[in-house]
């Protein structure tokens, strides 16, 4: 099985050739996961109020602050796989850290 870095690079290429364009929220999630995986936590100033796209990207990336690059890589791979239409990988992505972090009721249950 290829290592995580190789799988990430393949997923990044595949994200450019998805059969269907994802919705804007999913595109922001892909962007944020990619940046977190390659750069780490967001830094610098938030774009100005007239830069709607830049602010949305910055905000999406900032939501991932604190997760490791390795975790971001795995979530990115899982999300791309789910977007390619693989139901099994979609279920895996739903059960990943993304699901626990972004569903307060699930997070509270996970911490018990």
Protein Blocks (a to p, Z undefined) as FASTA:
>chain_A
ZZfklmmmmmmmmmmmcfbdcdfklmmmmmmmmmmmmnopcedjdddfklmmlmmmmmmm
mmmgoiafklmmmmmmmmmmmmnopaklmmmmmmmmklmmmmmklmmmmmZZ
